[in-house]
Each structure stands twice: as structure tokens, then as C-alpha cells.
């Protein structure tokens, strides 16, 4: 295994643990939503770095699916929070 790839895995692994801590601790649903978006972005960066280092594009469909899940998840949470804020008034 490439030393650069190991360094990337270590750095992004530490970032993922910090992000998971924010997802668990909260305190609000918006904090958790932002943290989950950051976690998806970290996964996409790791996959992209692995593709660039190993000179292949086999993981590209996975990147597209992760990006779509992140976008649709963010939209869903934003609509939920907006609807909840409107009923509180």
C-alpha cells in the first residue's frame, strides 16, 4: 500500500471520528445535518484521492450516488426544519 494513501486514510479517519462525535453530541438537528454532510464529503474525498493515486475511475458511480444522497438529505432536513419553524410561530 502506498504511504501517501495510508497518510490520507489516517487524516481522514481522524476527521471522520471528530465528525461522528459532532453527529452524536448534537446539540441541534442542524448541527447533526452539517456534520453528516461533512462526513459524506470526507468519504467522497477519500474515494477521490484513492482514484487519483491508483489511476482508475471505478469508484466514480459511488461518488455520484454519495453526492446525490448528500444533496437530497440536506434538502429534506432543510424542508423539515423550515416546516417545523413555521408551525412554532
Secondary structure as UniProt FT lines:
FT   HELIX           3..25
FT   HELIX           29..54
FT   TURN            58..59
FT   HELIX           60..88
//
